[in-house]
Each structure stands twice: as C-alpha cells, then as structure tokens.
Amino acid sequence: MLRDEHLTILRDISQSVAFADDRHGKIGELIAGGYVVKDGDLFELTAKGVTAVEEHAAALGDPDAEQASASSV
C-alpha cells in the first residue's frame, strides 16, 4: 500500500515538479513497485502510477479532483 509521501512524489512526478535528493530513496521504492520508470535523468509514471495518482487525488488535496468527484455524485 502506498503511503502519503509516496503519493505526493507520484503527483510531483506527474506534474513535472523537481524534488530534493533526499526523496530518491522513496523513488527507488516506487520504481521497484512498478509505479515509476527512469528515463535518463527524468522520472515518468507508469500506467500503474497514473492510476494511483488519479485514485488518490482527493486524498492528496487536489481541489479539481474533489470538485469532480462531488459533481459526479
């Protein structure tokens, strides 16, 4: 199961946000779990990573996702 810090990293990668070197250990865990791949110096989400971000967008504080889920009810 992904922790909030993992989900935050996935969201940052999906939004092309740079992050500190101290988070690279967590990225290694995400790569091992099949959520992220490394392409040269860049990290990209796999389909599994994209799904995780979409499923947990509201938990990550994404106001657009919260509005979308509220309007679809």
TISE-208692 format. One record per atom (N, C-alpha, C, O, CB): residue number from 1; atom name; x, y, z. Coordinates in steps of 0.05 Angstrom, whole numbers, plus 5000, padded with zeros to 4 digits. Atoms other than C-alpha are relative to their C-alpha. Glycine has a CB too. Layout:
N
<k:NUM; a:CA; X:X; Y:Y; Z:Z>
...
This chain:
73
<k:1; a:N; X:5017; Y:4976; Z:5000>
<k:1; a:CA; X:5000; Y:5000; Z:5000>
<k:1; a:C; X:5018; Y:5025; Z:5000>
<k:1; a:O; X:5038; Y:5026; Z:5014>
<k:1; a:CB; X:4981; Y:5000; Z:5024>
<k:2; a:N; X:4985; Y:4975; Z:5002>
<k:2; a:CA; X:5025; Y:5069; Z:4982>
<k:2; a:C; X:4994; Y:5018; Z:5024>
<k:2; a:O; X:4972; Y:5020; Z:5033>
<k:2; a:CB; X:4993; Y:5014; Z:4974>
<k:3; a:N; X:5002; Y:4981; Z:4979>
<k:3; a:CA; X:5038; Y:5119; Z:5037>
<k:3; a:C; X:4996; Y:5028; Z:4988>
<k:3; a:O; X:5000; Y:5032; Z:4964>
<k:3; a:CB; X:5024; Y:5000; Z:5019>
<k:4; a:N; X:5005; Y:4973; Z:5010>
<k:4; a:CA; X:5020; Y:5193; Z:5031>
<k:4; a:C; X:5025; Y:5012; Z:4987>
<k:4; a:O; X:5023; Y:5026; Z:4967>
<k:4; a:CB; X:4991; Y:5018; Z:5023>
<k:5; a:N; X:4976; Y:4989; Z:5012>
<k:5; a:CA; X:5093; Y:5210; Z:5018>
<k:5; a:C; X:5006; Y:4989; Z:4973>
<k:5; a:O; X:5016; Y:5003; Z:4955>
<k:5; a:CB; X:5024; Y:4995; Z:5019>
<k:6; a:N; X:4997; Y:5012; Z:5027>
<k:6; a:CA; X:5095; Y:5161; Z:4960>
<k:6; a:C; X:4980; Y:5013; Z:4980>
<k:6; a:O; X:4988; Y:5020; Z:4958>
<k:6; a:CB; X:4995; Y:4970; Z:5001>
<k:7; a:N; X:5020; Y:4987; Z:5018>
<k:7; a:CA; X:5031; Y:5191; Z:4931>
<k:7; a:C; X:5008; Y:5028; Z:4993>
<k:7; a:O; X:5003; Y:5037; Z:4971>
<k:7; a:CB; X:4972; Y:4999; Z:5014>
<k:8; a:N; X:4991; Y:4972; Z:5006>
<k:8; a:CA; X:5059; Y:5261; Z:4938>
<k:8; a:C; X:5022; Y:5000; Z:4979>
<k:8; a:O; X:5022; Y:5017; Z:4961>
<k:8; a:CB; X:5010; Y:5013; Z:5026>
<k:9; a:N; X:4979; Y:5002; Z:5020>
<k:9; a:CA; X:5121; Y:5240; Z:4899>
<k:9; a:C; X:4989; Y:4993; Z:4973>
<k:9; a:O; X:4997; Y:5005; Z:4953>
<k:9; a:CB; X:5021; Y:4979; Z:5009>
<k:10; a:N; X:5013; Y:5007; Z:5026>
<k:10; a:CA; X:5078; Y:5208; Z:4845>
<k:10; a:C; X:4987; Y:5024; Z:4988>
<k:10; a:O; X:4989; Y:5029; Z:4964>
<k:10; a:CB; X:4980; Y:4978; Z:5004>
<k:11; a:N; X:5014; Y:4976; Z:5010>
<k:11; a:CA; X:5037; Y:5272; Z:4839>
<k:11; a:C; X:5021; Y:5020; Z:4990>
<k:11; a:O; X:5017; Y:5032; Z:4969>
<k:11; a:CB; X:4983; Y:5013; Z:5022>
<k:12; a:N; X:4979; Y:4982; Z:5009>
<k:12; a:CA; X:5101; Y:5314; Z:4835>
<k:12; a:C; X:5012; Y:4992; Z:4974>
<k:12; a:O; X:5016; Y:5008; Z:4956>
<k:12; a:CB; X:5021; Y:5002; Z:5021>
<k:13; a:N; X:4989; Y:5009; Z:5025>
<k:13; a:CA; X:5128; Y:5270; Z:4780>
<k:13; a:C; X:4980; Y:5004; Z:4978>
<k:13; a:O; X:4988; Y:5012; Z:4956>
<k:13; a:CB; X:5007; Y:4970; Z:5002>
<k:14; a:N; X:5020; Y:4996; Z:5021>
<k:14; a:CA; X:5063; Y:5274; Z:4742>
<k:14; a:C; X:4997; Y:5029; Z:4992>
<k:14; a:O; X:4989; Y:5035; Z:4969>
<k:14; a:CB; X:4972; Y:4989; Z:5009>
<k:15; a:N; X:5001; Y:4971; Z:5006>
<k:15; a:CA; X:5066; Y:5350; Z:4746>
<k:15; a:C; X:5027; Y:5011; Z:4993>
<k:15; a:O; X:5030; Y:5035; Z:4991>
<k:15; a:CB; X:4988; Y:5015; Z:5023>
<k:16; a:N; X:4972; Y:4992; Z:5007>
<k:16; a:CA; X:5140; Y:5351; Z:4728>
<k:16; a:C; X:5012; Y:5020; Z:5020>
<k:16; a:O; X:5026; Y:5039; Z:5013>
<k:16; a:CB; X:5000; Y:5013; Z:4972>
<k:17; a:N; X:4989; Y:4984; Z:4979>
<k:17; a:CA; X:5158; Y:5382; Z:4795>
<k:17; a:C; X:5026; Y:4988; Z:5009>
<k:17; a:O; X:5029; Y:4964; Z:5013>
<k:17; a:CB; X:4980; Y:5002; Z:5024>
<k:18; a:N; X:4974; Y:5009; Z:4990>
<k:18; a:CA; X:5231; Y:5378; Z:4816>
<k:18; a:C; X:4998; Y:4995; Z:5030>
<k:18; a:O; X:4982; Y:5007; Z:5044>
<k:18; a:CB; X:5022; Y:5021; Z:4993>
<k:19; a:N; X:5001; Y:5006; Z:4971>
<k:19; a:CA; X:5244; Y:5348; Z:4884>
<k:19; a:C; X:5028; Y:4995; Z:5010>
<k:19; a:O; X:5047; Y:4991; Z:4994>
<k:19; a:CB; X:4983; Y:4975; Z:5005>
<k:20; a:N; X:4974; Y:5001; Z:4987>
<k:20; a:CA; X:5301; Y:5343; Z:4933>
<k:20; a:C; X:5012; Y:4971; Z:4998>
<k:20; a:O; X:4998; Y:4952; Z:4996>
<k:20; a:CB; X:4998; Y:5008; Z:5029>
<k:21; a:N; X:4986; Y:5025; Z:5002>
<k:21; a:CA; X:5353; Y:5288; Z:4931>
<k:21; a:C; X:4993; Y:4981; Z:5022>
<k:21; a:O; X:4994; Y:4956; Z:5019>
<k:21; a:CB; X:5030; Y:5004; Z:5001>
<k:22; a:N; X:5007; Y:5018; Z:4977>
<k:22; a:CA; X:5330; Y:5261; Z:4999>
<k:22; a:C; X:4976; Y:4983; Z:4994>
<k:22; a:O; X:4970; Y:4964; Z:5009>
<k:22; a:CB; X:4996; Y:5017; Z:5025>
<k:23; a:N; X:5024; Y:5016; Z:5008>
<k:23; a:CA; X:5268; Y:5234; Z:4964>
<k:23; a:C; X:5006; Y:4978; Z:4981>
<k:23; a:O; X:4989; Y:4962; Z:4974>
<k:23; a:CB; X:4979; Y:5018; Z:4989>
<k:24; a:N; X:4993; Y:5020; Z:5020>
<k:24; a:CA; X:5306; Y:5190; Z:4916>
<k:24; a:C; X:4998; Y:4971; Z:5011>
<k:24; a:O; X:4993; Y:4953; Z:4995>
<k:24; a:CB; X:5029; Y:5004; Z:4990>
<k:25; a:N; X:5004; Y:5027; Z:4989>
<k:25; a:CA; X:5304; Y:5130; Z:4964>
<k:25; a:C; X:4971; Y:4991; Z:4997>
<k:25; a:O; X:4966; Y:4968; Z:4991>
<k:25; a:CB; X:5008; Y:5000; Z:5030>
<k:26; a:N; X:5028; Y:5006; Z:5003>
<k:26; a:CA; X:5228; Y:5134; Z:4962>
<k:26; a:C; X:4994; Y:4994; Z:4971>
<k:26; a:O; X:4977; Y:4977; Z:4965>
<k:26; a:CB; X:4983; Y:5023; Z:5011>
<k:27; a:N; X:5005; Y:5004; Z:5028>
<k:27; a:CA; X:5230; Y:5138; Z:4887>
<k:27; a:C; X:5010; Y:4972; Z:4992>
<k:27; a:O; X:4997; Y:4958; Z:4976>
<k:27; a:CB; X:5015; Y:5021; Z:4982>
<k:28; a:N; X:4990; Y:5028; Z:5005>
<k:28; a:CA; X:5271; Y:5073; Z:4886>
<k:28; a:C; X:4978; Y:4980; Z:5008>
<k:28; a:O; X:4975; Y:4960; Z:4994>
<k:28; a:CB; X:5025; Y:4995; Z:5016>
<k:29; a:N; X:5021; Y:5018; Z:4992>
<k:29; a:CA; X:5214; Y:5040; Z:4924>
<k:29; a:C; X:4977; Y:5001; Z:4980>
<k:29; a:O; X:4965; Y:4980; Z:4974>
<k:29; a:CB; X:4989; Y:5009; Z:5028>
<k:30; a:N; X:5021; Y:4998; Z:5020>
<k:30; a:CA; X:5164; Y:5067; Z:4873>
<k:30; a:C; X:5008; Y:4987; Z:4973>
<k:30; a:O; X:4991; Y:4975; Z:4960>
<k:30; a:CB; X:4993; Y:5030; Z:4995>
<k:31; a:N; X:4990; Y:5014; Z:5024>
<k:31; a:CA; X:5207; Y:5041; Z:4815>
<k:31; a:C; X:4997; Y:4970; Z:5004>
<k:31; a:O; X:4987; Y:4956; Z:4986>
<k:31; a:CB; X:5029; Y:5008; Z:4994>
<k:32; a:N; X:5002; Y:5028; Z:4994>
<k:32; a:CA; X:5210; Y:4973; Z:4849>
<k:32; a:C; X:4971; Y:4990; Z:5000>
<k:32; a:O; X:4966; Y:4968; Z:4992>
<k:32; a:CB; X:5013; Y:4994; Z:5027>
<k:33; a:N; X:5028; Y:5007; Z:5000>
<k:33; a:CA; X:5135; Y:4974; Z:4857>
<k:33; a:C; X:4986; Y:5003; Z:4973>
<k:33; a:O; X:4962; Y:4996; Z:4971>
<k:33; a:CB; X:4986; Y:5017; Z:5020>
<k:34; a:N; X:5011; Y:4998; Z:5027>
<k:34; a:CA; X:5124; Y:4989; Z:4783>
<k:34; a:C; X:4984; Y:5025; Z:4996>
<k:34; a:O; X:4968; Y:5027; Z:4977>
<k:34; a:CB; X:4983; Y:4977; Z:4995>
<k:35; a:N; X:5015; Y:4975; Z:5003>
<k:35; a:CA; X:5096; Y:5059; Z:4793>
<k:35; a:C; X:5015; Y:5021; Z:4984>
<k:35; a:O; X:5002; Y:5039; Z:4972>
<k:35; a:CB; X:4994; Y:5012; Z:5028>
<k:36; a:N; X:4983; Y:4980; Z:5013>
<k:36; a:CA; X:5154; Y:5098; Z:4763>
<k:36; a:C; X:5022; Y:4986; Z:4984>
<k:36; a:O; X:5031; Y:4965; Z:4991>
<k:36; a:CB; X:5013; Y:5020; Z:5021>
<k:37; a:N; X:4977; Y:5009; Z:5015>
<k:37; a:CA; X:5207; Y:5088; Z:4709>
<k:37; a:C; X:5019; Y:5024; Z:4997>
<k:37; a:O; X:5010; Y:5047; Z:4997>
<k:37; a:CB; X:4992; Y:4989; Z:4972>
<k:38; a:N; X:4980; Y:4979; Z:5003>
<k:38; a:CA; X:5271; Y:5127; Z:4700>
<k:38; a:C; X:5007; Y:5001; Z:4970>
<k:38; a:O; X:5014; Y:4980; Z:4958>
<k:38; a:CB; X:5025; Y:4996; Z:5017>
<k:39; a:N; X:4993; Y:4996; Z:5028>
<k:39; a:CA; X:5284; Y:5156; Z:4631>
<k:39; a:C; X:5023; Y:5021; Z:4999>
<k:39; a:O; X:5017; Y:5045; Z:4999>
<k:39; a:CB; X:4975; Y:5009; Z:4982>
<k:40; a:N; X:4977; Y:4981; Z:4999>
<k:40; a:CA; X:5354; Y:5186; Z:4631>
<k:40; a:C; X:5001; Y:5012; Z:5028>
<k:40; a:O; X:5003; Y:4998; Z:5048>
<k:40; a:CB; X:4998; Y:5022; Z:4978>
<k:41; a:N; X:5000; Y:4986; Z:4974>
<k:41; a:CA; X:5353; Y:5239; Z:4686>
<k:41; a:C; X:4971; Y:5005; Z:5009>
<k:41; a:O; X:4968; Y:5017; Z:5031>
<k:41; a:CB; X:5015; Y:5026; Z:4997>
<k:42; a:N; X:5028; Y:4994; Z:4994>
<k:42; a:CA; X:5277; Y:5242; Z:4686>
<k:42; a:C; X:4986; Y:4975; Z:5011>
<k:42; a:O; X:4993; Y:4953; Z:5005>
<k:42; a:CB; X:4985; Y:5011; Z:4976>
<k:43; a:N; X:5017; Y:5021; Z:4990>
<k:43; a:CA; X:5225; Y:5201; Z:4722>
<k:43; a:C; X:4973; Y:5003; Z:4987>
<k:43; a:O; X:4963; Y:5025; Z:4984>
<k:43; a:CB; X:4998; Y:5000; Z:5031>
<k:44; a:N; X:5027; Y:5000; Z:5012>
<k:44; a:CA; X:5159; Y:5182; Z:4689>
<k:44; a:C; X:4983; Y:4980; Z:5014>
<k:44; a:O; X:4992; Y:4959; Z:5023>
<k:44; a:CB; X:5002; Y:4995; Z:4970>
<k:45; a:N; X:5019; Y:5019; Z:4989>
<k:45; a:CA; X:5097; Y:5149; Z:4716>
<k:45; a:C; X:4993; Y:4978; Z:4981>
<k:45; a:O; X:4992; Y:4983; Z:4956>
<k:45; a:CB; X:4974; Y:5015; Z:5009>
<k:46; a:N; X:5010; Y:5022; Z:5016>
<k:46; a:CA; X:5077; Y:5081; Z:4691>
<k:46; a:C; X:4969; Y:5003; Z:5000>
<k:46; a:O; X:4958; Y:5020; Z:5014>
<k:46; a:CB; X:5010; Y:4972; Z:5010>
<k:47; a:N; X:5029; Y:5000; Z:4999>
<k:47; a:CA; X:5004; Y:5066; Z:4678>
<k:47; a:C; X:4990; Y:4995; Z:5028>
<k:47; a:O; X:4970; Y:5006; Z:5037>
<k:47; a:CB; X:4988; Y:4978; Z:4981>
<k:48; a:N; X:5006; Y:5006; Z:4972>
<k:48; a:CA; X:5002; Y:5038; Z:4749>
<k:48; a:C; X:5003; Y:5025; Z:5017>
<k:48; a:O; X:4986; Y:5030; Z:5035>
<k:48; a:CB; X:5018; Y:4978; Z:5011>
<k:49; a:N; X:4995; Y:4975; Z:4986>
<k:49; a:CA; X:5030; Y:5104; Z:4775>
<k:49; a:C; X:4978; Y:5021; Z:4995>
<k:49; a:O; X:4969; Y:5034; Z:5013>
<k:49; a:CB; X:5027; Y:5011; Z:4994>
<k:50; a:N; X:5021; Y:4982; Z:5008>
<k:50; a:CA; X:4980; Y:5145; Z:4736>
<k:50; a:C; X:4973; Y:4993; Z:5014>
<k:50; a:O; X:4959; Y:5010; Z:5025>
<k:50; a:CB; X:4996; Y:5001; Z:4970>
<k:51; a:N; X:5024; Y:5009; Z:4987>
<k:51; a:CA; X:4923; Y:5103; Z:4764>
<k:51; a:C; X:5000; Y:5007; Z:5030>
<k:51; a:O; X:4980; Y:5015; Z:5041>
<k:51; a:CB; X:4996; Y:4970; Z:4996>
<k:52; a:N; X:4997; Y:4994; Z:4971>
<k:52; a:CA; X:4949; Y:5112; Z:4835>
<k:52; a:C; X:4995; Y:5029; Z:5005>
<k:52; a:O; X:4982; Y:5037; Z:5025>
<k:52; a:CB; X:5027; Y:4991; Z:5011>
<k:53; a:N; X:5004; Y:4971; Z:4997>
<k:53; a:CA; X:4951; Y:5188; Z:4827>
<k:53; a:C; X:4971; Y:5007; Z:4996>
<k:53; a:O; X:4960; Y:5022; Z:5012>
<k:53; a:CB; X:5018; Y:5015; Z:4980>
<k:54; a:N; X:5028; Y:4994; Z:5005>
<k:54; a:CA; X:4881; Y:5190; Z:4798>
<k:54; a:C; X:4982; Y:4990; Z:5022>
<k:54; a:O; X:4964; Y:5004; Z:5030>
<k:54; a:CB; X:4991; Y:4988; Z:4973>
<k:55; a:N; X:5016; Y:5011; Z:4979>
<k:55; a:CA; X:4852; Y:5145; Z:4852>
<k:55; a:C; X:5003; Y:5015; Z:5026>
<k:55; a:O; X:4984; Y:5016; Z:5042>
<k:55; a:CB; X:5006; Y:4971; Z:5004>
<k:56; a:N; X:4995; Y:4988; Z:4975>
<k:56; a:CA; X:4883; Y:5184; Z:4908>
<k:56; a:C; X:5002; Y:5031; Z:4998>
<k:56; a:O; X:5012; Y:5044; Z:5017>
<k:56; a:CB; X:5026; Y:4990; Z:5012>
<k:57; a:N; X:4998; Y:4971; Z:5004>
<k:57; a:CA; X:4878; Y:5255; Z:4880>
<k:57; a:C; X:4986; Y:5016; Z:5022>
<k:57; a:O; X:4997; Y:5036; Z:5032>
<k:57; a:CB; X:4988; Y:5008; Z:4973>
<k:58; a:N; X:5015; Y:4985; Z:4979>
<k:58; a:CA; X:4826; Y:5277; Z:4932>
<k:58; a:C; X:5016; Y:4998; Z:5026>
<k:58; a:O; X:5017; Y:5018; Z:5041>
<k:58; a:CB; X:4972; Y:4988; Z:5004>
<k:59; a:N; X:4984; Y:5003; Z:4975>
<k:59; a:CA; X:4870; Y:5250; Z:4989>
<k:59; a:C; X:5025; Y:5017; Z:4999>
<k:59; a:O; X:5035; Y:5024; Z:5020>
<k:59; a:CB; X:5007; Y:4970; Z:5004>
<k:60; a:N; X:4976; Y:4983; Z:5003>
<k:60; a:CA; X:4928; Y:5290; Z:4962>
<k:60; a:C; X:4994; Y:5030; Z:5001>
<k:60; a:O; X:5012; Y:5046; Z:4998>
<k:60; a:CB; X:5015; Y:4993; Z:4974>
<k:61; a:N; X:5007; Y:4972; Z:4999>
<k:61; a:CA; X:4889; Y:5354; Z:4967>
<k:61; a:C; X:4997; Y:5014; Z:4974>
<k:61; a:O; X:5001; Y:5038; Z:4972>
<k:61; a:CB; X:5020; Y:5015; Z:5017>
<k:62; a:N; X:5004; Y:4988; Z:5027>
<k:62; a:CA; X:4875; Y:5365; Z:4893>
<k:62; a:C; X:4971; Y:5010; Z:4999>
<k:62; a:O; X:4952; Y:4995; Z:4997>
<k:62; a:CB; X:5005; Y:4979; Z:4978>
<k:63; a:N; X:5027; Y:4989; Z:5000>
<k:63; a:CA; X:4816; Y:5413; Z:4892>
<k:63; a:C; X:4984; Y:4994; Z:4975>
<k:63; a:O; X:4960; Y:4991; Z:4977>
<k:63; a:CB; X:5002; Y:5030; Z:5003>
<k:64; a:N; X:5014; Y:5007; Z:5024>
<k:64; a:CA; X:4799; Y:5397; Z:4820>
<k:64; a:C; X:4988; Y:4972; Z:5002>
<k:64; a:O; X:4966; Y:4968; Z:4993>
<k:64; a:CB; X:5019; Y:5002; Z:4975>
<k:65; a:N; X:5010; Y:5028; Z:4997>
<k:65; a:CA; X:4792; Y:5323; Z:4836>
<k:65; a:C; X:4977; Y:4999; Z:5020>
<k:65; a:O; X:4958; Y:4985; Z:5016>
<k:65; a:CB; X:5022; Y:4981; Z:5010>
<k:66; a:N; X:5022; Y:4999; Z:4980>
<k:66; a:CA; X:4749; Y:5339; Z:4897>
<k:66; a:C; X:4975; Y:5011; Z:4988>
<k:66; a:O; X:4953; Y:5000; Z:4993>
<k:66; a:CB; X:5008; Y:5016; Z:5024>
<k:67; a:N; X:5023; Y:4989; Z:5013>
<k:67; a:CA; X:4703; Y:5382; Z:4855>
<k:67; a:C; X:4988; Y:4980; Z:4980>
<k:67; a:O; X:4964; Y:4978; Z:4978>
<k:67; a:CB; X:5006; Y:5026; Z:4986>
<k:68; a:N; X:5009; Y:5019; Z:5019>
<k:68; a:CA; X:4699; Y:5329; Z:4801>
<k:68; a:C; X:4985; Y:4977; Z:5013>
<k:68; a:O; X:4964; Y:4969; Z:5003>
<k:68; a:CB; X:5023; Y:4990; Z:4983>
<k:69; a:N; X:5013; Y:5022; Z:4987>
<k:69; a:CA; X:4681; Y:5274; Z:4849>
<k:69; a:C; X:4974; Y:5010; Z:5013>
<k:69; a:O; X:4955; Y:4995; Z:5015>
<k:69; a:CB; X:5018; Y:4987; Z:5021>
<k:70; a:N; X:5024; Y:4989; Z:4988>
<k:70; a:CA; X:4630; Y:5319; Z:4884>
<k:70; a:C; X:4978; Y:5005; Z:4979>
<k:70; a:O; X:4954; Y:5000; Z:4985>
<k:70; a:CB; X:5006; Y:5026; Z:5015>
<k:71; a:N; X:5020; Y:4994; Z:5021>
<k:71; a:CA; X:4596; Y:5338; Z:4819>
<k:71; a:C; X:4990; Y:4975; Z:4987>
<k:71; a:O; X:4969; Y:4975; Z:4975>
<k:71; a:CB; X:5012; Y:5019; Z:4979>
<k:72; a:N; X:5009; Y:5025; Z:5012>
<k:72; a:CA; X:4592; Y:5266; Z:4796>
<k:72; a:C; X:4982; Y:4984; Z:5018>
<k:72; a:O; X:4972; Y:4963; Z:5010>
<k:72; a:CB; X:5024; Y:4983; Z:4991>
<k:73; a:N; X:5018; Y:5015; Z:4982>
<k:73; a:CA; X:4551; Y:5244; Z:4856>
<k:73; a:C; X:4972; Y:5008; Z:4996>
<k:73; a:O; X:4954; Y:4998; Z:5010>
<k:73; a:CB; X:5008; Y:5006; Z:5029>
